[in-house]
């Protein structure tokens, strides 16, 4: 079989938690310190819109990562082409090292769990609502290899 490559965008859970804490703190401090108490509706809309756009850009920069999953008959290789803030490592696994591939219980994201013979578990979070990538195709082929 020829190796297939799947490009998938993933979310770092640790970076997301830090991001939300910083985001909420910044929003509160901005509203209390910088923005005057008397504000008209146009200014409020512009402020919230600008804050939302900046938040989205920073989310893409610091929380999301991009990966390339190369699947062959013998191996599963995961290479990070853009790393989130969290330290991530590339992986090169043989299929016989993988014990189980499953979906975790996270309700907001698809939580892909790959359990290894060594007892380690690789966890990957994918947001299906905002991400257009090869994730669905990847999940199908992963489950085919583990049957």
N, C-alpha and C positions, 0 to 999 in steps of 0.2 A: 504494500500500500504506500502511496505517496503521502508524505506528511502534509497535514492540513494546518493552516495557521488561522487563528481566530483572534481578532482584536476586540478587547473588552475593557471597558472603563469601570473601575472599582472605587469604592469609598473606604477611607480609613476611619474606623470607628473611634479610635483614640483622638485623631485629629478633629473629627466632627464634634466630639464632646468639648474639647478645648475651644473650638471655633464658636460654638453656641454660648459658652460662658463669656468669652470675650465680646461677642456680638451683643448679648443682653446687657452686659456691664457698660459697654460703649453707648448703647442706645439710652440707657437710663442716665448716665453721666451727661450725655449731650443734651438731653431734654431738661435736666436740672441746672446745668452750669451755663451752657452756651445759648440755648434757645430762650429768648425772652418769654415771660409769662403771657404777654398779650401777643398772640400770633393769629394772623388771618388764615382762612381756609386754603387759599392758594399757596401760601408759604408752607403750610403743614403738608399739603399734597406733594409739593416739590421736595420737601425734606424727606418724607417717607419714601417717595419714589427713588430719590437719589440714594438713600440708605439701602433700599432693596437691591438696586442695580449694583452698587458697590459690594454688597454682601454676596451676591451671586458670583461676581467676578473673583472675589477672594475665596469663595467656596471652591470654584473650579481650580484656582491656583494652588491652594494649600490642602484641601481635603480629598480631592479626587486624584486618582492615579490611572495610568493607562498600562495595559499589559498586552502581551502577545503570547497566546497559548499555542504551542506547536504539538500536535498529536500525531504520533506514528504508531506502528504496530507494537513497538517495544517500550516507548517512552512518552512521558508527558512533560513538556518543558514550559516553564512559566518565566517570562522575561518582562521586567518592569521597564517600559520605555519612558514613562514619566512617573516619578515617585512622589507620593504625598509627603507631608511632614514626618509622619511616622516612618521609622526605619523599616524598609522592606527588603527582602532578599529574593534573588532569583532562585528558582527551583528546577531541578532536573531529576525527575522521578521515573523509575521503572514501574511498569504496571503491576508487577508482582510485589512491589513494596506498598501498594495501596490496598488497605483493608476494606474501606467503605467510603462511598461518596453519598452525601445526604444533604438535605435542606434543613437548616437550623430553624429555631422557633421565633426568630425576629419577625415582627409583623410589618414593619415599615420597609424592609429591604429583603431581597432574596439573600439568605445567608448560606452560602455554599461551604460545606465542610468536607474536607478530605482527610480521612483518618489513615495513618500510616502504621505499618507493622511495628515500628519503633515505639509506638504509643503517642507520638506527636500528632497534633491536629492542625491542619492549615485552614484558616478561616478567611473567607472573602465575602465582602458585602457589595451588592449590586442594587442600584435603584432603577427599577424598570419604568418608572414614570417619566424620568427626565433624560434617560440615556438611550440613544439609538446606536447599537453596536451588534456584535455577533454573539451575544450572550445566550439567546435562545438556542441557536445552532450548537453552541458549545455544550450546553447542558444535555441536549439530546445525544451528542456523540460521546460525552463522558459516561452517561448511563448505559450506552450500548457496549462500551468497553468493559464496564464493571459487571455485566450480566454473565 
